[in-house]
Amino acid sequence: MLMQTHEARLKALREELKRRKLDGFVIPISDEHMSEYVGDYAQRLKWLTGFGGSAGFACVTLTHAAIFVDGRYTVQVRDQVDGKLFEYRSIPGDSLSDWLVDVCEEGAKIAYDPWLHTWSWVEALEKALEGKGVEMVPADSNPLDAVWSDQPAPSDAVAVVQPDELTGRASADKRAEVADWLCDEGLDATVITALDSIAWLLNIRGSDVSNTPVALSYVIAKRDGTAELFIAPEKVTSELTQHLGNAVTIRNRDEFTSALGEYSGKRVSIDPNYGVVGIAQGLRAGGAKFAFKQDPTILPKAIKNPVEIKGHRDAQARDGAAVARFLRWMEVNAPKGTVDELSAAAKLEAFRREAGPLRDLSFPSISAAAGHAALPHYKVDEDSNIPVPPGSIYLVDSGGQYEDGTTDITRTIWIDTPEGSAPTAEMRDRFTRVLKGHIQIDRAVFPQGTNGGQIDVLARQYLWEAGVDYGHGTGHGVGSFLSVHEGPQRIAKPSGGQAGTSQEIHAGMIFSNEPGYYKQDAFGIRIENLVLTVEREIEGAEGRYLGFDCLTWVPLDRRLIDKSLLTKSEIAWVDDYHAKTRALLAPQLEGEDLAWVERETQPL
């Protein structure tokens, strides 16, 4: 019998905990690879609570339950999760350790799945609970899985080869670089668990996780340049076997845990952010000497080679034409009151598929009307869907996964009324301040050695002048037909706890440039383009300097720009951006779509 209500599911989990003589269990949004997006089989938090966000966790004891989310999901969690079943807790203000001390009796044993948490997470929690009478214990198997009777099986889709003409580097060359790193570090092997790292290293892709073209697998790379790939047999094709060659041994994914015991006396590294506790336990039990070091593929993956850069530019050009066609469609149809958030997102995806070849969206489209646009990470579904009101702001943050590149773009537009209307002075002021910050990032010049935390203020300064700000980062890395949120680099406030803000920026790195502004229950604004880090030639420069080249070309909504707030150089930037947009998109468009782009890209 399937448990349809969240109350029944919570009760079943508690019964399972009692059977195991446990007092509680932590449920994250995670998989064995610490992926940002996870397969359906790993959507444990959503199954238990109904919460559909991409970050958060719950903890269930025999008498209490709480769900912890950050400020992005304050509204969403209350819409989706029954407050009678779960307390709402906000992080980082509320800590799991404090909550456990409050609700647990002395001697309580709280379990966690060692395949869903990192060593540092467990270590920090154990330290916070030291002497408090609450003990964290690894579960032998996941108790929630034991009661999720209709839990989907992991995807059995085959892994596919990503050809060298799209990657720009052969897998053997990448493995040799990892081998050199292992030798330099005095290591015998490294366990690579991040799915996009595995995809990059072996030049393979998959369709096991929504929005990210990866295949569920593990890799152990060795100092002699060889590697072992642990992957389900049904995912392996003759083409894959031939592509990997003799230097990569293919083993059943089920053998991975026992394989960790084969490194007795060897020095093996695991990434502290992606290597879960279960891997460290397996290595230690087998007698290996393990060390936590950053996955050696992460930085090379972030620095794009010329072939990847060309692929990005080509994908962005097609994607830009699709988004432009969508914006014209919205201008024509939304004022009639017949478009809602879901139908708008579906239409945008249809335009992308026509531009093709689209493999997937790079993330669930944020199609946000009116007050929903004030939720930076809003995700529309059948329950939240609303009509796009004429006489309002509409925000769409979306992207595509093309075999030659990954795109991510946000445009904020004014939805007119049939009789004609205009944005408020406040809307135009905020949009223009966001635009000014966006321009500052786009044309920033900085010395080699600069990190993302040092340039974040460029995007915020004009909002700060008006006494406002935004709560998310300004920029994240982007992969090449891989993760749309790719580390290690990030542009964000250095004090905001954002990982990657101290990472040095290198030529070849791709960033999003996406400042914003959000007025609760009223409207939201974000302008996002992708930019490529390049060297800048400066006469008389003392040292090496870097800057950004824009990759995204789609018109900005001129109706939301207050020209009086722009300097002459900022006006010149907008005009130049629109001229380049027109030149790139015009050959791909015709008829009304072409006329619209030509109109929207005229000088201010």
Sequence and secondary structure as in RCSB ss.txt:
>XXXX:A:sequence
MLMQTHEARLKALREELKRRKLDGFVIPISDEHMSEYVGDYAQRLKWLTGFGGSAGFACVTLTHAAIFVDGRYTV
QVRDQVDGKLFEYRSIPGDSLSDWLVDVCEEGAKIAYDPWLHTWSWVEALEKALEGKGVEMVPADSNPLDAVWSD
QPAPSDAVAVVQPDELTGRASADKRAEVADWLCDEGLDATVITALDSIAWLLNIRGSDVSNTPVALSYVIAKRDG
TAELFIAPEKVTSELTQHLGNAVTIRNRDEFTSALGEYSGKRVSIDPNYGVVGIAQGLRAGGAKFAFKQDPTILP
KAIKNPVEIKGHRDAQARDGAAVARFLRWMEVNAPKGTVDELSAAAKLEAFRREAGPLRDLSFPSISAAAGHAAL
PHYKVDEDSNIPVPPGSIYLVDSGGQYEDGTTDITRTIWIDTPEGSAPTAEMRDRFTRVLKGHIQIDRAVFPQGT
NGGQIDVLARQYLWEAGVDYGHGTGHGVGSFLSVHEGPQRIAKPSGGQAGTSQEIHAGMIFSNEPGYYKQDAFGI
RIENLVLTVEREIEGAEGRYLGFDCLTWVPLDRRLIDKSLLTKSEIAWVDDYHAKTRALLAPQLEGEDLAWVERE
TQPL
>XXXX:A:secstr
    SHHHHHHHHHHHHHHTT SEEEEES  TT  SS  GGG HHHHHH    SS EEEEESS EEEEE GGGHH
HHHHHS TTTSEEEETTTS HHHHHHHH  TTEEEEE TTSSBHHHHHHHHHHHTTTTEEEEE SS HHHHH TT
         EE  HHHHSS HHHHHHHHHHHHHHHT SEEEE  HHHHHHHHTEE  SBTTB   S EEEEETTS
 EEEE  GGG  HHHHHHH TTEEEE GGGHHHHGGG TT EEEE TTT BHHHHHHHHHTT EEEE   TTHHH
HHS  HHHHHHHHHHHHHHHHHHHHHHHHHHHHGGGT  BHHHHHHHHHHHHHHH  EEEESS  EEEEGGGGGS
TT    TTT  B  SSEEEEEEE EEETTEE  EEEEEEE  TT     HHHHHHHHHHHHHHHHHHT EEETT 
BHHHHHHHHHHHHHHTT   SS SEEE  SSS SSEEEEEES TTTT TTTTSB  TT EEEE  EEEETTTEEE
E BEEEEEEEE  TT SS EEEEEE       GGG  GGGS HHHHHHHHHHHHHHHHHHGGG  HHHHHHHHHH
TS  
